[in-house]
Amino acid sequence: MSSHNTAHRLTLTDFARFYQSGEKIVMLTCYDASFAAIMDAAGVEMLLVGDSLGNVVQGEDSTLPVTLEQMAYHVAAVKRGSSRAMIVSDMPFGTSQLGPEDTFRNAAKLMAAGAQMVKLEGGTEMAKTVEFLVIRGIPVCGHIGLTPQSVHQLGGFRVQGKDESGAEKLSADAKSLAEAGASMIVLEAMPGALSSRITSEISVPAIGIGAGANVSGQVLVVYDMLDISTGKKPRFVKNYMTITGSVQAAIAAYVREVKAGIFPAAEHTY
Ligand code: KIV
């Protein structure tokens, strides 16, 4: 059965089914009710209220200034605009790093605002926190590779896991997060061979952004794929606006291409 026939708001059970059947999962970032309605109608299955809103909505040069209250505001708007897609909220910088209890308190505010899952950046060092949240009822999406909240530690927005030790670390990070109970893991900006390996090593969906095609699903920053964001786009972004001519058609084309395994192509892969 196609995922588009599902009337209720999608849940982890639906994503487990997509994953088991090998159906690609389609995620896009979303920050407001109008875009949420368009994405819902187009069949986007997961709306990620990303802290990338710091860059593309607030005009900051990183995600670091975004606050928990701002995230909750955008989550509530996305919830009001959608009825089918699962809503995932980023935990902004400083809200998931101080240990399990503090992270739970912050995540609870995002869940109360309408999120069904929180996403937090980091690998093995976050495993205890992930476990703490999951056993208390908060689904968690991990995020490894290029983690924008660590941009200053990483020395810029760079592809990760290019050498052997980096690749081994990311592989170990993914396994720790999955073992701790993460429901899915975003893999950002890494060689396609590495994301493919990680995808085969874990038993939860791996959602790629700049991680090649051999993963369980894809996510992009919506302003990038609509060519609204300013500045140089990363190699992994495909401009769907130019090839379709409307927001609705661009998002529908993205859904079709992810489902069919057409996006990302080799030219979008490291
Ligand atoms: O904040 C965001 O948009 C993200 C994606 C890049 C995955 O975390």
Residues whose N, C-alpha, C, O or C-beta is under 5 A from the ligand:
A	BS01	KIV	T29 G50 D51 S52 V186 I209
